[in-house]
């Protein structure tokens, strides 16, 4: 179920082309509306306002992480990069796992 917004981008019903937060990061309420800050050009993509606490915030993607980088390093060395201490050998159990 999707609809096309006035700008032509499609998204789920009620969310034309936007990632929608489920709750306010400040107060936890769910009464959020898209917000275009004063002086902003375009749609103000990612800007949201909470009607309950009267705060505004912005959602943005900062980076995409790749899990293969850490996994490949773990496979080669047997430990996680940056980890300290002695790696646990296979076949042993922690004291709390005994009995």
Biopython code that builds the backbone (N, CA, C, O; Angstrom):
import numpy as np
from Bio.PDB.StructureBuilder import StructureBuilder

atoms = [
    (1, "UNK", "N", (0.841, -1.159, 0.000)),
    (1, "UNK", "CA", (0.000, 0.000, 0.000)),
    (1, "UNK", "C", (0.895, 1.233, 0.000)),
    (1, "UNK", "O", (1.518, 1.561, 1.010)),
    (2, "UNK", "N", (0.951, 1.912, -1.143)),
    (2, "UNK", "CA", (1.771, 3.116, -1.237)),
    (2, "UNK", "C", (1.028, 4.174, -2.023)),
    (2, "UNK", "O", (0.084, 3.888, -2.759)),
    (3, "UNK", "N", (1.473, 5.383, -1.852)),
    (3, "UNK", "CA", (0.876, 6.477, -2.606)),
    (3, "UNK", "C", (1.991, 7.359, -3.119)),
    (3, "UNK", "O", (3.119, 7.287, -2.632)),
    (4, "UNK", "N", (1.691, 8.178, -4.082)),
    (4, "UNK", "CA", (2.680, 9.082, -4.644)),
    (4, "UNK", "C", (2.475, 10.463, -4.055)),
    (4, "UNK", "O", (1.354, 10.969, -4.022)),
    (5, "UNK", "N", (3.555, 11.073, -3.591)),
    (5, "UNK", "CA", (3.453, 12.408, -3.007)),
    (5, "UNK", "C", (3.377, 13.456, -4.107)),
    (5, "UNK", "O", (3.446, 13.128, -5.291)),
    (6, "UNK", "N", (3.236, 14.705, -3.715)),
    (6, "UNK", "CA", (3.157, 15.801, -4.673)),
    (6, "UNK", "C", (4.463, 15.956, -5.444)),
    (6, "UNK", "O", (4.470, 16.508, -6.544)),
    (7, "UNK", "N", (5.563, 15.477, -4.880)),
    (7, "UNK", "CA", (6.847, 15.590, -5.564)),
    (7, "UNK", "C", (7.118, 14.395, -6.465)),
    (7, "UNK", "O", (8.117, 14.375, -7.184)),
    (8, "UNK", "N", (6.235, 13.395, -6.432)),
    (8, "UNK", "CA", (6.382, 12.244, -7.302)),
    (8, "UNK", "C", (7.112, 11.074, -6.682)),
    (8, "UNK", "O", (7.238, 10.033, -7.327)),
    (9, "UNK", "N", (7.603, 11.201, -5.450)),
    (9, "UNK", "CA", (8.277, 10.073, -4.824)),
    (9, "UNK", "C", (7.255, 9.207, -4.106)),
    (9, "UNK", "O", (6.316, 9.711, -3.490)),
    (10, "UNK", "N", (7.449, 7.915, -4.192)),
    (10, "UNK", "CA", (6.488, 6.995, -3.596)),
    (10, "UNK", "C", (6.990, 6.512, -2.248)),
    (10, "UNK", "O", (8.197, 6.412, -2.028)),
    (11, "UNK", "N", (6.078, 6.218, -1.360)),
    (11, "UNK", "CA", (6.418, 5.685, -0.053)),
    (11, "UNK", "C", (5.199, 5.022, 0.528)),
    (11, "UNK", "O", (4.141, 5.040, -0.102)),
    (12, "UNK", "N", (5.301, 4.426, 1.721)),
    (12, "UNK", "CA", (4.136, 3.826, 2.349)),
    (12, "UNK", "C", (3.039, 4.862, 2.550)),
    (12, "UNK", "O", (3.316, 6.061, 2.583)),
    (13, "UNK", "N", (1.819, 4.419, 2.683)),
    (13, "UNK", "CA", (0.690, 5.332, 2.856)),
    (13, "UNK", "C", (0.941, 6.271, 4.025)),
    (13, "UNK", "O", (1.287, 5.819, 5.117)),
    (14, "UNK", "N", (0.776, 7.544, 3.815)),
    (14, "UNK", "CA", (0.986, 8.538, 4.862)),
    (14, "UNK", "C", (2.432, 8.972, 5.013)),
    (14, "UNK", "O", (2.723, 9.864, 5.809)),
    (15, "UNK", "N", (3.336, 8.369, 4.274)),
    (15, "UNK", "CA", (4.750, 8.705, 4.376)),
    (15, "UNK", "C", (5.362, 8.857, 2.995)),
    (15, "UNK", "O", (6.173, 8.025, 2.590)),
    (16, "UNK", "N", (5.002, 9.879, 2.279)),
    (16, "UNK", "CA", (5.495, 10.021, 0.912)),
    (16, "UNK", "C", (6.999, 10.267, 0.842)),
    (16, "UNK", "O", (7.455, 11.386, 1.080)),
    (17, "UNK", "N", (7.775, 9.229, 0.518)),
    (17, "UNK", "CA", (9.204, 9.382, 0.303)),
    (17, "UNK", "C", (10.018, 9.703, 1.537)),
    (17, "UNK", "O", (11.126, 10.222, 1.400)),
    (18, "UNK", "N", (9.528, 9.422, 2.737)),
    (18, "UNK", "CA", (10.252, 9.760, 3.963)),
    (18, "UNK", "C", (10.429, 8.536, 4.845)),
    (18, "UNK", "O", (9.593, 7.633, 4.844)),
    (19, "UNK", "N", (11.513, 8.513, 5.591)),
    (19, "UNK", "CA", (11.670, 7.530, 6.658)),
    (19, "UNK", "C", (10.950, 8.113, 7.866)),
    (19, "UNK", "O", (11.214, 9.249, 8.260)),
    (20, "UNK", "N", (10.060, 7.355, 8.444)),
    (20, "UNK", "CA", (9.215, 7.876, 9.507)),
    (20, "UNK", "C", (9.678, 7.377, 10.872)),
    (20, "UNK", "O", (9.784, 6.168, 11.077)),
    (21, "UNK", "N", (9.957, 8.285, 11.810)),
    (21, "UNK", "CA", (10.274, 7.852, 13.171)),
    (21, "UNK", "C", (8.991, 7.396, 13.863)),
    (21, "UNK", "O", (7.914, 7.926, 13.588)),
    (22, "UNK", "N", (9.101, 6.430, 14.745)),
    (22, "UNK", "CA", (7.923, 5.916, 15.435)),
    (22, "UNK", "C", (7.615, 6.683, 16.710)),
    (22, "UNK", "O", (6.471, 6.689, 17.164)),
    (23, "UNK", "N", (8.622, 7.335, 17.299)),
    (23, "UNK", "CA", (8.396, 8.086, 18.530)),
    (23, "UNK", "C", (9.426, 9.207, 18.641)),
    (23, "UNK", "O", (10.466, 9.184, 17.983)),
    (24, "UNK", "N", (9.119, 10.177, 19.479)),
    (24, "UNK", "CA", (10.008, 11.316, 19.708)),
    (24, "UNK", "C", (11.220, 10.850, 20.522)),
    (24, "UNK", "O", (11.043, 10.180, 21.539)),
    (25, "UNK", "N", (12.446, 11.186, 20.103)),
    (25, "UNK", "CA", (13.626, 10.772, 20.863)),
    (25, "UNK", "C", (13.767, 11.505, 22.200)),
    (25, "UNK", "O", (14.567, 11.096, 23.041)),
    (26, "UNK", "N", (13.009, 12.572, 22.405)),
    (26, "UNK", "CA", (13.097, 13.346, 23.640)),
    (26, "UNK", "C", (12.073, 12.919, 24.686)),
    (26, "UNK", "O", (12.421, 12.724, 25.850)),
    (27, "UNK", "N", (10.801, 12.772, 24.274)),
    (27, "UNK", "CA", (9.759, 12.472, 25.255)),
    (27, "UNK", "C", (9.101, 11.108, 25.057)),
    (27, "UNK", "O", (8.399, 10.630, 25.948)),
    (28, "UNK", "N", (9.316, 10.478, 23.910)),
    (28, "UNK", "CA", (8.760, 9.154, 23.669)),
    (28, "UNK", "C", (7.352, 9.142, 23.098)),
    (28, "UNK", "O", (6.818, 8.074, 22.798)),
    (29, "UNK", "N", (6.744, 10.306, 22.941)),
    (29, "UNK", "CA", (5.393, 10.366, 22.383)),
    (29, "UNK", "C", (5.408, 10.037, 20.898)),
    (29, "UNK", "O", (6.450, 10.120, 20.248)),
    (30, "UNK", "N", (4.250, 9.662, 20.362)),
    (30, "UNK", "CA", (4.139, 9.282, 18.956)),
    (30, "UNK", "C", (3.447, 10.337, 18.104)),
    (30, "UNK", "O", (3.101, 10.075, 16.953)),
    (31, "UNK", "N", (3.246, 11.520, 18.656)),
    (31, "UNK", "CA", (2.540, 12.593, 17.944)),
    (31, "UNK", "C", (3.539, 13.427, 17.138)),
    (31, "UNK", "O", (3.851, 14.561, 17.503)),
    (32, "UNK", "N", (4.039, 12.852, 16.032)),
    (32, "UNK", "CA", (5.060, 13.501, 15.212)),
    (32, "UNK", "C", (4.493, 13.940, 13.876)),
    (32, "UNK", "O", (3.632, 13.271, 13.304)),
    (33, "UNK", "N", (4.982, 15.073, 13.381)),
    (33, "UNK", "CA", (4.576, 15.585, 12.072)),
    (33, "UNK", "C", (5.821, 16.043, 11.318)),
    (33, "UNK", "O", (6.788, 16.488, 11.936)),
    (34, "UNK", "N", (5.809, 15.938, 9.976)),
    (34, "UNK", "CA", (6.931, 16.481, 9.203)),
    (34, "UNK", "C", (7.060, 17.975, 9.469)),
    (34, "UNK", "O", (6.055, 18.674, 9.596)),
    (35, "UNK", "N", (8.279, 18.462, 9.554)),
    (35, "UNK", "CA", (8.517, 19.861, 9.895)),
    (35, "UNK", "C", (9.521, 20.458, 8.919)),
    (35, "UNK", "O", (10.603, 19.907, 8.719)),
    (36, "UNK", "N", (9.164, 21.575, 8.318)),
    (36, "UNK", "CA", (10.088, 22.298, 7.444)),
    (36, "UNK", "C", (10.557, 23.529, 8.216)),
    (36, "UNK", "O", (9.765, 24.440, 8.458)),
    (37, "UNK", "N", (11.845, 23.572, 8.611)),
    (37, "UNK", "CA", (12.341, 24.717, 9.368)),
    (37, "UNK", "C", (12.267, 26.002, 8.553)),
    (37, "UNK", "O", (12.345, 25.979, 7.325)),
    (38, "UNK", "N", (12.116, 27.123, 9.254)),
    (38, "UNK", "CA", (12.061, 28.417, 8.570)),
    (38, "UNK", "C", (13.369, 28.664, 7.835)),
    (38, "UNK", "O", (14.449, 28.418, 8.372)),
    (39, "UNK", "N", (13.267, 29.147, 6.616)),
    (39, "UNK", "CA", (14.444, 29.447, 5.819)),
    (39, "UNK", "C", (14.997, 28.251, 5.073)),
    (39, "UNK", "O", (15.972, 28.382, 4.333)),
    (40, "UNK", "N", (14.389, 27.077, 5.255)),
    (40, "UNK", "CA", (14.870, 25.881, 4.553)),
    (40, "UNK", "C", (14.299, 25.847, 3.151)),
    (40, "UNK", "O", (13.175, 26.291, 2.917)),
    (41, "UNK", "N", (15.069, 25.323, 2.230)),
    (41, "UNK", "CA", (14.584, 25.187, 0.863)),
    (41, "UNK", "C", (14.152, 23.748, 0.637)),
    (41, "UNK", "O", (14.635, 22.841, 1.315)),
    (42, "UNK", "N", (13.257, 23.533, -0.299)),
    (42, "UNK", "CA", (12.791, 22.180, -0.597)),
    (42, "UNK", "C", (11.794, 21.691, 0.429)),
    (42, "UNK", "O", (11.094, 22.485, 1.057)),
    (43, "UNK", "N", (11.732, 20.383, 0.597)),
    (43, "UNK", "CA", (10.765, 19.764, 1.502)),
    (43, "UNK", "C", (11.208, 19.773, 2.957)),
    (43, "UNK", "O", (10.373, 19.592, 3.843)),
    (44, "UNK", "N", (12.484, 19.977, 3.236)),
    (44, "UNK", "CA", (12.975, 19.845, 4.603)),
    (44, "UNK", "C", (13.046, 18.385, 4.983)),
    (44, "UNK", "O", (12.701, 18.008, 6.103)),
    (45, "UNK", "N", (13.496, 17.560, 4.045)),
    (45, "UNK", "CA", (13.517, 16.110, 4.216)),
    (45, "UNK", "C", (14.235, 15.695, 5.499)),
    (45, "UNK", "O", (15.359, 16.128, 5.754)),
    (46, "UNK", "N", (13.589, 14.867, 6.293)),
    (46, "UNK", "CA", (14.189, 14.363, 7.518)),
    (46, "UNK", "C", (13.907, 15.189, 8.755)),
    (46, "UNK", "O", (14.296, 14.795, 9.854)),
    (47, "UNK", "N", (13.242, 16.319, 8.608)),
    (47, "UNK", "CA", (12.914, 17.171, 9.756)),
    (47, "UNK", "C", (11.551, 16.771, 10.310)),
    (47, "UNK", "O", (10.581, 16.641, 9.563)),
    (48, "UNK", "N", (11.487, 16.576, 11.626)),
    (48, "UNK", "CA", (10.245, 16.179, 12.284)),
    (48, "UNK", "C", (10.017, 17.040, 13.514)),
    (48, "UNK", "O", (10.971, 17.509, 14.134)),
    (49, "UNK", "N", (8.754, 17.248, 13.870)),
    (49, "UNK", "CA", (8.392, 18.007, 15.067)),
    (49, "UNK", "C", (7.470, 17.155, 15.926)),
    (49, "UNK", "O", (6.592, 16.461, 15.413)),
    (50, "UNK", "N", (7.674, 17.214, 17.231)),
    (50, "UNK", "CA", (6.819, 16.510, 18.184)),
    (50, "UNK", "C", (5.811, 17.514, 18.726)),
    (50, "UNK", "O", (6.189, 18.554, 19.265)),
    (51, "UNK", "N", (4.549, 17.202, 18.583)),
    (51, "UNK", "CA", (3.508, 18.108, 19.079)),
    (51, "UNK", "C", (3.388, 18.051, 20.599)),
    (51, "UNK", "O", (2.907, 19.005, 21.210)),
    (52, "UNK", "N", (3.810, 16.962, 21.213)),
    (52, "UNK", "CA", (3.678, 16.811, 22.662)),
    (52, "UNK", "C", (4.677, 17.687, 23.421)),
    (52, "UNK", "O", (4.293, 18.401, 24.347)),
    (53, "UNK", "N", (5.959, 17.637, 23.033)),
    (53, "UNK", "CA", (6.977, 18.397, 23.776)),
    (53, "UNK", "C", (7.463, 19.632, 23.020)),
    (53, "UNK", "O", (8.324, 20.360, 23.513)),
    (54, "UNK", "N", (6.920, 19.871, 21.828)),
    (54, "UNK", "CA", (7.246, 21.048, 21.024)),
    (54, "UNK", "C", (8.717, 21.111, 20.623)),
    (54, "UNK", "O", (9.272, 22.201, 20.481)),
    (55, "UNK", "N", (9.355, 19.953, 20.438)),
    (55, "UNK", "CA", (10.749, 19.915, 19.994)),
    (55, "UNK", "C", (10.813, 19.436, 18.555)),
    (55, "UNK", "O", (9.944, 18.696, 18.094)),
    (56, "UNK", "N", (11.841, 19.862, 17.858)),
    (56, "UNK", "CA", (12.072, 19.427, 16.481)),
    (56, "UNK", "C", (13.383, 18.662, 16.422)),
    (56, "UNK", "O", (14.304, 18.929, 17.194)),
    (57, "UNK", "N", (13.459, 17.713, 15.504)),
    (57, "UNK", "CA", (14.687, 16.956, 15.313)),
    (57, "UNK", "C", (14.792, 16.545, 13.855)),
    (57, "UNK", "O", (13.837, 16.670, 13.089)),
    (58, "UNK", "N", (15.958, 16.056, 13.484)),
    (58, "UNK", "CA", (16.192, 15.670, 12.098)),
    (58, "UNK", "C", (16.769, 14.260, 12.040)),
    (58, "UNK", "O", (17.648, 13.907, 12.826)),
    (59, "UNK", "N", (16.273, 13.469, 11.117)),
    (59, "UNK", "CA", (16.805, 12.135, 10.869)),
    (59, "UNK", "C", (17.735, 12.206, 9.677)),
    (59, "UNK", "O", (17.413, 12.844, 8.674)),
    (60, "UNK", "N", (18.876, 11.563, 9.773)),
    (60, "UNK", "CA", (19.783, 11.520, 8.627)),
    (60, "UNK", "C", (20.601, 10.241, 8.682)),
    (60, "UNK", "O", (20.876, 9.712, 9.759)),
    (61, "UNK", "N", (20.983, 9.755, 7.520)),
    (61, "UNK", "CA", (21.835, 8.584, 7.410)),
    (61, "UNK", "C", (23.276, 9.063, 7.436)),
    (61, "UNK", "O", (23.674, 9.866, 6.592)),
    (62, "UNK", "N", (24.059, 8.588, 8.385)),
    (62, "UNK", "CA", (25.437, 9.047, 8.490)),
    (62, "UNK", "C", (26.412, 8.148, 7.748)),
    (62, "UNK", "O", (27.388, 8.640, 7.181)),
    (63, "UNK", "N", (26.173, 6.842, 7.739)),
    (63, "UNK", "CA", (27.077, 5.923, 7.044)),
    (63, "UNK", "C", (26.444, 4.549, 6.949)),
    (63, "UNK", "O", (25.515, 4.222, 7.687)),
    (64, "UNK", "N", (26.957, 3.763, 6.041)),
    (64, "UNK", "CA", (26.576, 2.361, 5.945)),
    (64, "UNK", "C", (27.766, 1.536, 6.412)),
    (64, "UNK", "O", (28.876, 1.699, 5.905)),
    (65, "UNK", "N", (27.541, 0.665, 7.363)),
    (65, "UNK", "CA", (28.623, -0.167, 7.881)),
    (65, "UNK", "C", (28.582, -1.533, 7.220)),
    (65, "UNK", "O", (27.512, -2.050, 6.901)),
    (66, "UNK", "N", (29.740, -2.101, 7.021)),
    (66, "UNK", "CA", (29.841, -3.423, 6.425)),
    (66, "UNK", "C", (30.275, -4.419, 7.486)),
    (66, "UNK", "O", (31.330, -4.253, 8.099)),
    (67, "UNK", "N", (29.478, -5.445, 7.708)),
    (67, "UNK", "CA", (29.810, -6.461, 8.708)),
    (67, "UNK", "C", (30.954, -7.352, 8.254)),
    (67, "UNK", "O", (31.579, -8.007, 9.087)),
    (68, "UNK", "N", (31.246, -7.397, 6.962)),
    (68, "UNK", "CA", (32.302, -8.279, 6.464)),
    (68, "UNK", "C", (33.678, -7.833, 6.911)),
    (68, "UNK", "O", (34.581, -8.663, 7.009)),
    (69, "UNK", "N", (33.872, -6.557, 7.186)),
    (69, "UNK", "CA", (35.175, -6.068, 7.628)),
    (69, "UNK", "C", (35.558, -6.686, 8.964)),
    (69, "UNK", "O", (36.669, -7.197, 9.108)),
    (70, "UNK", "N", (34.675, -6.650, 9.927)),
    (70, "UNK", "CA", (34.951, -7.205, 11.250)),
    (70, "UNK", "C", (34.999, -8.729, 11.179)),
    (70, "UNK", "O", (35.866, -9.347, 11.796)),
    (71, "UNK", "N", (34.091, -9.335, 10.444)),
    (71, "UNK", "CA", (34.044, -10.790, 10.338)),
    (71, "UNK", "C", (35.320, -11.341, 9.729)),
    (71, "UNK", "O", (35.863, -12.327, 10.228)),
    (72, "UNK", "N", (35.814, -10.720, 8.651)),
    (72, "UNK", "CA", (37.022, -11.228, 8.011)),
    (72, "UNK", "C", (38.231, -11.079, 8.930)),
    (72, "UNK", "O", (39.096, -11.955, 8.937)),
    (73, "UNK", "N", (38.318, -10.015, 9.692)),
    (73, "UNK", "CA", (39.432, -9.824, 10.619)),
    (73, "UNK", "C", (39.356, -10.851, 11.743)),
    (73, "UNK", "O", (40.388, -11.353, 12.189)),
    (74, "UNK", "N", (38.151, -11.170, 12.205)),
    (74, "UNK", "CA", (37.977, -12.164, 13.254)),
    (74, "UNK", "C", (38.384, -13.541, 12.753)),
    (74, "UNK", "O", (39.018, -14.305, 13.481)),
    (75, "UNK", "N", (38.028, -13.862, 11.523)),
    (75, "UNK", "CA", (38.354, -15.162, 10.953)),
    (75, "UNK", "C", (39.861, -15.343, 10.821)),
    (75, "UNK", "O", (40.379, -16.427, 11.089)),
    (76, "UNK", "N", (40.557, -14.309, 10.418)),
    (76, "UNK", "CA", (41.996, -14.404, 10.190)),
    (76, "UNK", "C", (42.768, -14.501, 11.504)),
    (76, "UNK", "O", (43.632, -15.367, 11.641)),
    (77, "UNK", "N", (42.477, -13.637, 12.467)),
    (77, "UNK", "CA", (43.271, -13.575, 13.691)),
    (77, "UNK", "C", (42.700, -14.409, 14.825)),
    (77, "UNK", "O", (43.430, -14.768, 15.748)),
    (78, "UNK", "N", (41.416, -14.723, 14.777)),
    (78, "UNK", "CA", (40.801, -15.479, 15.853)),
    (78, "UNK", "C", (40.295, -14.603, 16.976)),
    (78, "UNK", "O", (39.657, -15.102, 17.903)),
    (79, "UNK", "N", (40.563, -13.305, 16.919)),
    (79, "UNK", "CA", (40.054, -12.373, 17.914)),
    (79, "UNK", "C", (39.492, -11.160, 17.212)),
    (79, "UNK", "O", (39.776, -10.927, 16.038)),
    (80, "UNK", "N", (38.716, -10.407, 17.907)),
    (80, "UNK", "CA", (38.168, -9.183, 17.360)),
    (80, "UNK", "C", (39.252, -8.114, 17.364)),
    (80, "UNK", "O", (39.991, -7.999, 18.342)),
    (81, "UNK", "N", (39.368, -7.316, 16.277)),
    (81, "UNK", "CA", (40.370, -6.251, 16.248)),
    (81, "UNK", "C", (40.204, -5.310, 17.436)),
    (81, "UNK", "O", (39.090, -4.885, 17.740)),
    (82, "UNK", "N", (41.294, -4.987, 18.099)),
    (82, "UNK", "CA", (41.249, -4.067, 19.229)),
    (82, "UNK", "C", (40.926, -4.751, 20.545)),
    (82, "UNK", "O", (40.956, -4.107, 21.593)),
    (83, "UNK", "N", (40.618, -6.047, 20.514)),
    (83, "UNK", "CA", (40.291, -6.751, 21.747)),
    (83, "UNK", "C", (41.571, -7.011, 22.530)),
    (83, "UNK", "O", (42.635, -7.218, 21.946)),
    (84, "UNK", "N", (41.460, -7.000, 23.852)),
    (84, "UNK", "CA", (42.622, -7.270, 24.690)),
    (84, "UNK", "C", (42.359, -8.520, 25.504)),
    (84, "UNK", "O", (41.215, -8.954, 25.637)),
    (85, "UNK", "N", (43.396, -9.087, 26.037)),
    (85, "UNK", "CA", (43.242, -10.288, 26.849)),
    (85, "UNK", "C", (43.516, -11.538, 26.039)),
    (85, "UNK", "O", (43.832, -11.474, 24.851)),
    (86, "UNK", "N", (43.389, -12.670, 26.697)),
    (86, "UNK", "CA", (43.649, -13.950, 26.055)),
    (86, "UNK", "C", (42.375, -14.476, 25.419)),
    (86, "UNK", "O", (41.331, -14.511, 26.070)),
    (87, "UNK", "N", (42.442, -14.893, 24.137)),
    (87, "UNK", "CA", (41.241, -15.436, 23.525)),
    (87, "UNK", "C", (40.845, -16.750, 24.185)),
    (87, "UNK", "O", (41.704, -17.528, 24.602)),
    (88, "UNK", "N", (39.569, -16.989, 24.277)),
    (88, "UNK", "CA", (39.034, -18.188, 24.896)),
    (88, "UNK", "C", (39.229, -19.376, 23.955)),
    (88, "UNK", "O", (38.924, -19.270, 22.767)),
    (89, "UNK", "N", (39.719, -20.480, 24.450)),
    (89, "UNK", "CA", (39.923, -21.648, 23.595)),
    (89, "UNK", "C", (38.616, -22.393, 23.410)),
    (89, "UNK", "O", (37.718, -22.318, 24.249)),
    (90, "UNK", "N", (38.518, -23.110, 22.307)),
    (90, "UNK", "CA", (37.283, -23.834, 22.007)),
    (90, "UNK", "C", (37.178, -25.060, 22.898)),
    (90, "UNK", "O", (38.189, -25.676, 23.237)),
    (91, "UNK", "N", (35.978, -25.407, 23.272)),
    (91, "UNK", "CA", (35.750, -26.607, 24.050)),
    (91, "UNK", "C", (35.712, -26.371, 25.549)),
    (91, "UNK", "O", (35.340, -27.281, 26.290)),
    (92, "UNK", "N", (36.077, -25.200, 26.025)),
    (92, "UNK", "CA", (36.007, -24.916, 27.454)),
    (92, "UNK", "C", (34.744, -24.145, 27.747)),
    (92, "UNK", "O", (34.174, -23.515, 26.855)),
    (93, "UNK", "N", (34.306, -24.188, 28.975)),
    (93, "UNK", "CA", (33.108, -23.455, 29.365)),
    (93, "UNK", "C", (33.448, -22.506, 30.492)),
    (93, "UNK", "O", (34.405, -22.709, 31.240)),
    (94, "UNK", "N", (32.655, -21.483, 30.592)),
    (94, "UNK", "CA", (32.839, -20.524, 31.672)),
    (94, "UNK", "C", (32.370, -21.167, 32.972)),
    (94, "UNK", "O", (31.550, -22.084, 32.929)),
    (95, "UNK", "N", (32.865, -20.714, 34.137)),
    (95, "UNK", "CA", (32.459, -21.302, 35.418)),
    (95, "UNK", "C", (30.948, -21.299, 35.625)),
    (95, "UNK", "O", (30.413, -22.242, 36.207)),
    (96, "UNK", "N", (30.251, -20.271, 35.166)),
    (96, "UNK", "CA", (28.813, -20.200, 35.371)),
    (96, "UNK", "C", (28.062, -21.182, 34.482)),
    (96, "UNK", "O", (26.884, -21.450, 34.721)),
    (97, "UNK", "N", (28.724, -21.727, 33.458)),
    (97, "UNK", "CA", (28.084, -22.688, 32.570)),
    (97, "UNK", "C", (28.234, -24.121, 33.084)),
    (97, "UNK", "O", (27.558, -25.025, 32.594)),
    (98, "UNK", "N", (29.109, -24.334, 34.060)),
    (98, "UNK", "CA", (29.309, -25.672, 34.622)),
    (98, "UNK", "C", (28.230, -25.982, 35.642)),
    (98, "UNK", "O", (28.001, -25.216, 36.579)),
    (99, "UNK", "N", (27.568, -27.118, 35.447)),
    (99, "UNK", "CA", (26.638, -27.620, 36.436)),
    (99, "UNK", "C", (25.482, -26.808, 36.651)),
    (99, "UNK", "O", (24.631, -27.150, 37.472)),
]
sb = StructureBuilder()
sb.init_structure("model")
sb.init_model(0)
sb.init_chain("A")
sb.init_seg("    ")
for serial, (resi, resn, name, xyz) in enumerate(atoms, 1):
    if name == "N":
        sb.init_residue(resn, " ", resi, " ")
    sb.init_atom(name, np.array(xyz, "f"), 0.0, 1.0, " ", f" {name:<3s}", serial, name[0])
structure = sb.get_structure()
